[in-house]
Amino acid sequence: MAEPRDGPSVLIVGAGLAGVACGLALDAAGFRVRLVDKGRAPGGRLATSATGGSPSGMGQDAPWRFDHGAQYVTARDDDFRQALDRLVAGGSAARWDGRFLTLRPDGTAPEADPPPRYVGVPGMTQIPGQLAFDLDLALEAEMPPPDRMADGGWDLGAYGAADLFLVTAPAAQARDLLAAAPDLAARTDAARFAPCIAAMVGFQGGIDLPAAGFFVEDPDGVLAWVGVNGGKPGRPSGTTCLTLHGTAEWSAAHLDTDKDVAKHALLRRFRALAGDALGLDLPGTPAYFAAHRWRHARAVSFAAACFDEGADAGFAGDWAPPDGRGAGRAEDAWRGGRALARAVIAARG
């Protein structure tokens, strides 16, 4: 049984990597931590969609399984690498050593000096899910902007009260949630995101593709990435599950287009590139076909992870890494969450 915590109470909004990283560090330091997230599972853009499995299989036997957000994570920071290696040892993550190519209309080029890549098993949601396993976590939880209390701390409405209020949701949501701390909220304005429209395309049987992932250089500006989900450890056999990501520019221009129209545009473009560059004729109508809009897919400018001791509040995220120095990677979220936790511990630990 875990030892009871007697430190300050903390509510963290957002159970992606930033919120989980922050929560783990604060929990270890004796804070009383609770995470809330509006999603059905922790992870944010570390997301997996599974369809067609048996109820008893909990999605793990689903023939259609797509990592439709982040395709993998890299770990340049020792702290994050150690966390991932522990998950690998426990079987909920694995190294993904698949072959990656750059795809152009006139052919392909191999990837030079690839970084170590990690994926969740059997889906990307396993990474945040297992990391957050021992934390107090409420899912499908909507949080309205809370109010400051006269004697300090935060009135969280249906969630009671907390000494400290931390936000790791996307920047626009963080700004709204921190309305009662306007100076802190204004600091989120430095962050900007690029969107992404993702198509999930499933074919029965295998397709002989020369790589597990394709970085696409598309002169038409439509397609940015093709992921072959079956090339990842622990994925279904007997089907081909492709994730197609639109470019940031194309996605922004089509963000309000009907998703069925957008998904067909992405598949048409991949059919053309596969034919021109790979000499490959993809099968006809997919057996599974869906789309998802990521309005905040990748941070392209950054705020800095921040704790305001006077406001008893702070924020972090992949959009708010330490010192505002990021590259739009999932690892930036982990680094930001850890930086926020260090600042909280220094001020209130």
Order of alpha helices (4+ residues) and beta strands (2+ residues): beta-alpha-beta-beta-beta-beta-alpha-beta-beta-beta-beta-alpha-beta-beta-beta-beta-beta-alpha-alpha-beta-beta-beta-beta-alpha-alpha-beta-beta-beta-alpha
